[in-house]
Amino acid sequence: MSTTALSPLTGTWTIDPVHSSASFAVKHLVATFRAGFDVIEGSYDADAGVLRGTAPVASLDVTQEDLKGHLLSPDFFDATAHPTIDFVSTAVQVGQDGTLEVQGDLTLRGVTRPVTGRGSITEVIPGPGGDVVGIEVQTTVNRNDFGLSWNADLPGGRKMLGDDVTLSLSLELGQPTA
């Protein structure tokens, strides 16, 4: 199998909020509950190697209003006291084959913890308004480390929610043509 080396990125790339997503998945009883955020913004400064992103907690995309209200409450995200989820990378490593490792600080519910995400980055392609590049990154965190500790006991000593939460980013970033 052959691989194509990626062109090194330069300059600042901005997240296209329409064609990007930030989501999470957690075990609920016997299935996996998935949700995301309707609003994300951020950028990648390729020269400095810094990827930044923010999601307003109130943009949580859950259609069932009672569940959304519970998730926004102090039991979970505590959206009033902590209105955003923020990430700033401390290191970005890009392999010749497009593999990507991003280390950084995730701030959720007022708690900042280091995380490492792994995924891929695409080649730069020309888009309608300028060049675009895609980034896919995933990591798993323990929700308790961020103060999201609400749970319910079930018969047999089981819990309603799992502790591990998978965070997934699918980003399309653009750089306007000069």
Secondary structure, 3 states (H helix, E strand, C coil): CCCCCCCCCCCEEEECCCCCEEEEEEEECCEEEEEEECCCEEEEECCCCEEEEEEEHHHEECCCHHHHHHHHCCCCCCCCCCCEEEEEEEEEEECCCCEEEEEEEEEECCEEEEEEEEEEECCCEECCCEEEEEEEEEEEEEHHHHCCCCCCECHHHCECEEEEEEEEEEEEEEEECC
